């Protein structure tokens, strides 16, 4: 894909994610069900944090494209390294995890992750923007441009660290409020919850490996060309 076309795509993706994040964080507070007012606001939900992550990633990607267009190659190389690290370690595996885990649990029992009370608060298009569209965007990004993945050990350590931070955030909210971020967690014993978190980490690691496989299959081992 030409750099100018890629820049346009990344710009539009950034604007889209900024708009979706703005929309979910500016819902009319008087219409929200009581559970949304728990400690942490929307920032306790992985879905919302992922929207911010995607906006940051596409913003960095657009900046890299602009720097390449204006021939600032030294600066572009640094920004591209940051872009690739963001995509490989976080943007692809997290967006894939959000989409697949949400719709799997939603199909099984929506009350565990997305209570019916939210239907009157969050429009259908916004629900799909948060939980569905993120996956094709992630796949399209792999098809649009090659990404240099870090060494496996480094990538998995970073992914594991970020996962640990989010789990710690969830546990902290429970310790403060006595309520779980997702009703699903209340079904587990402490040992069961630990096993669930470990299983979730294994799943997101598998998505990391899948993204690396797709990138390698499509682009081979070639580095980003300036």
C-alpha positions as CSV (number, residue, x, y, z in Angstrom):
1,X,0.0,0.0,0.0
2,X,1.3,3.5,-0.9
3,X,2.4,5.6,2.0
4,X,-0.1,8.3,1.2
5,X,-2.9,5.8,1.2
6,X,-1.7,4.2,4.4
7,X,-1.5,7.6,6.0
8,X,-5.1,8.3,5.0
9,X,-6.2,4.9,6.4
10,X,-4.4,5.4,9.7
11,X,-5.8,8.9,10.0
12,X,-9.4,7.7,9.5
13,X,-8.9,4.8,11.9
14,X,-7.5,7.3,14.5
15,X,-10.5,9.6,14.1
16,X,-12.9,6.6,14.3
17,X,-11.5,5.4,17.6
18,X,-11.3,8.9,19.0
19,X,-15.0,9.3,18.1
20,X,-16.0,6.0,19.7
21,X,-14.0,6.7,22.8
22,X,-15.6,10.1,23.1
23,X,-19.0,8.6,22.6
24,X,-18.7,6.0,25.3
25,X,-17.2,8.4,27.8
26,X,-19.8,11.1,27.2
27,X,-23.0,9.1,27.5
28,X,-25.6,11.0,29.5
29,X,-24.9,10.1,33.1
30,X,-28.6,10.3,34.2
31,X,-29.3,7.4,31.8
32,X,-26.7,5.0,33.0
33,X,-27.7,2.1,35.2
34,X,-26.4,2.2,38.7
35,X,-23.6,-0.4,38.2
36,X,-21.8,1.9,35.8
37,X,-21.2,4.3,38.7
38,X,-18.9,1.9,40.5
39,X,-15.4,3.0,41.5
40,X,-13.3,3.5,38.4
41,X,-16.1,4.6,36.0
42,X,-15.7,3.3,32.4
43,X,-12.0,3.0,33.0
44,X,-12.4,-0.3,34.7
45,X,-13.6,-2.0,31.5
46,X,-11.1,-3.6,29.2
47,X,-13.3,-2.7,26.3
48,X,-12.9,1.1,27.0
49,X,-9.2,0.8,27.7
50,X,-8.8,-1.0,24.4
51,X,-10.5,1.9,22.6
52,X,-7.9,4.3,24.0
53,X,-5.1,1.9,23.2
54,X,-6.3,1.6,19.5
55,X,-6.6,5.4,19.3
56,X,-3.0,5.8,20.5
57,X,-1.8,3.1,18.2
58,X,-3.4,4.6,15.1
59,X,-2.2,8.1,16.1
60,X,1.3,6.8,16.3
61,X,0.9,5.0,13.0
62,X,-0.3,8.1,11.3
63,X,2.6,10.1,12.7
64,X,5.0,7.5,11.3
65,X,3.4,7.7,7.9
66,X,3.6,11.5,7.9
67,X,7.3,11.4,8.9
68,X,8.0,9.0,6.0
69,X,6.1,11.3,3.6
70,X,8.2,14.3,4.5
71,X,11.4,12.3,4.5
72,X,12.2,12.6,8.2
73,X,13.5,9.0,8.1
74,X,15.5,9.1,11.3
75,X,12.5,10.2,13.4
76,X,10.3,7.9,11.4
77,X,12.4,4.9,12.3
78,X,12.0,5.6,16.0
79,X,8.3,6.1,15.7
80,X,7.9,3.0,13.6
81,X,9.6,0.9,16.3
82,X,7.1,2.3,18.9
83,X,4.2,1.6,16.5
84,X,5.3,-2.0,15.9
85,X,5.8,-2.7,19.6
86,X,2.3,-1.3,20.4
87,X,0.7,-3.3,17.7
88,X,2.4,-6.6,18.3
89,X,2.3,-6.7,22.1
90,X,-1.0,-4.9,22.8
91,X,-3.2,-3.6,19.9
92,X,-3.6,-6.9,18.1
93,X,-3.9,-9.4,21.0
94,X,-6.1,-7.1,23.2
95,X,-8.5,-6.2,20.4
96,X,-8.8,-9.9,19.4
97,X,-9.3,-10.9,23.0
98,X,-12.0,-8.3,23.6
99,X,-14.0,-9.3,20.5
100,X,-13.8,-13.0,20.8
101,X,-14.2,-13.3,24.6
102,X,-17.1,-10.7,24.7
103,X,-19.2,-12.4,22.0
104,X,-18.5,-15.9,23.3
105,X,-19.7,-14.9,26.8
106,X,-22.5,-12.8,25.4
107,X,-23.8,-15.7,23.4
108,X,-23.6,-18.0,26.5
109,X,-25.2,-15.6,29.0
110,X,-25.1,-11.9,28.2
111,X,-25.8,-10.9,31.9
112,X,-22.3,-12.1,32.8
113,X,-20.6,-9.4,30.7
114,X,-23.2,-7.0,29.2
115,X,-26.5,-6.8,31.2
116,X,-29.6,-6.1,29.3
117,X,-30.0,-2.9,31.2
118,X,-27.2,-1.4,29.1
119,X,-29.3,-1.7,25.9
120,X,-31.2,1.4,26.8
121,X,-28.0,3.3,27.4
122,X,-25.5,2.2,24.8
123,X,-26.8,2.2,21.2
124,X,-26.4,-0.9,19.2
125,X,-23.9,0.7,16.8
126,X,-21.7,1.7,19.7
127,X,-21.8,-1.8,21.2
128,X,-20.6,-3.2,17.8
129,X,-18.0,-0.4,17.5
130,X,-16.5,-1.4,20.9
131,X,-16.8,-5.2,20.6
132,X,-17.0,-6.2,16.9
133,X,-15.3,-3.7,14.6
134,X,-12.1,-3.9,16.6
135,X,-11.3,-7.3,15.3
136,X,-11.5,-6.6,11.5
137,X,-9.5,-3.4,12.1
138,X,-6.8,-5.4,13.7
139,X,-6.7,-8.0,10.9
140,X,-6.8,-5.2,8.2
141,X,-3.8,-3.6,9.9
142,X,-1.8,-6.8,9.4
143,X,-2.8,-6.9,5.8
144,X,-2.0,-3.2,5.2
145,X,1.5,-3.0,6.5
146,X,4.3,-5.2,7.9
147,X,5.2,-5.0,11.6
148,X,8.5,-6.0,13.1
149,X,7.8,-8.2,16.2
150,X,10.1,-8.0,19.2
151,X,12.0,-11.0,20.5
152,X,9.5,-13.6,21.8
153,X,10.6,-13.4,25.4
154,X,10.5,-9.6,25.5
155,X,7.1,-9.5,23.8
156,X,5.5,-12.1,26.2
157,X,7.0,-10.4,29.3
158,X,5.5,-7.0,28.2
159,X,2.2,-8.6,27.5
160,X,2.2,-10.5,30.8
161,X,3.1,-7.3,32.7
162,X,0.2,-5.3,31.1
163,X,-2.2,-8.2,31.8
164,X,-1.0,-8.3,35.5
165,X,-1.6,-4.5,35.8
166,X,-5.2,-4.9,34.5
167,X,-5.9,-7.9,36.8
168,X,-4.5,-5.9,39.7
169,X,-6.8,-3.0,38.8
170,X,-9.8,-5.3,38.8
171,X,-8.9,-6.8,42.2
172,X,-8.3,-3.3,43.6
173,X,-11.7,-2.2,42.5
174,X,-13.3,-5.2,44.2
175,X,-11.4,-4.5,47.4
176,X,-12.7,-1.0,47.5
177,X,-16.3,-1.5,46.4
178,X,-17.0,-5.2,47.1
179,X,-18.4,-5.5,43.6
180,X,-16.8,-7.2,40.6
181,X,-16.1,-5.3,37.3
182,X,-17.9,-8.1,35.5
183,X,-20.7,-10.2,37.1
184,X,-19.0,-13.3,35.7
185,X,-16.2,-13.1,38.4
186,X,-18.7,-13.5,41.2
187,X,-19.4,-17.0,40.1
188,X,-15.9,-18.2,40.9
189,X,-14.2,-19.2,44.1
190,X,-10.8,-17.6,44.7
191,X,-9.0,-20.7,43.2
192,X,-11.4,-20.7,40.3
193,X,-10.9,-17.0,39.7
194,X,-7.1,-17.5,39.7
195,X,-7.6,-20.3,37.2
196,X,-9.8,-18.1,35.0
197,X,-7.3,-15.3,35.0
198,X,-4.5,-17.8,34.1
199,X,-6.6,-19.2,31.3
200,X,-7.4,-15.7,30.0
201,X,-3.6,-14.9,30.0
202,X,-3.0,-18.2,28.0
203,X,-5.7,-17.1,25.5
204,X,-4.3,-13.7,25.0
205,X,-0.8,-15.1,24.6
206,X,-2.2,-17.4,21.9
207,X,-3.6,-14.3,20.1
208,X,-0.1,-12.7,20.3
209,X,1.4,-15.8,18.7
210,X,-1.4,-15.8,16.1
211,X,-0.7,-12.2,15.1
212,X,3.0,-12.9,14.8
213,X,2.2,-15.9,12.6
214,X,-0.1,-13.9,10.3
215,X,2.4,-11.1,10.0
216,X,5.1,-13.6,9.1
217,X,2.9,-15.5,6.7
218,X,1.9,-12.4,4.8
219,X,5.1,-10.4,5.0
220,X,7.8,-13.0,5.6
221,X,10.8,-11.9,7.7
222,X,11.2,-8.6,5.8
223,X,11.9,-5.5,7.8
224,X,10.0,-2.2,7.2
225,X,11.4,-0.5,4.2
226,X,12.1,3.3,4.2
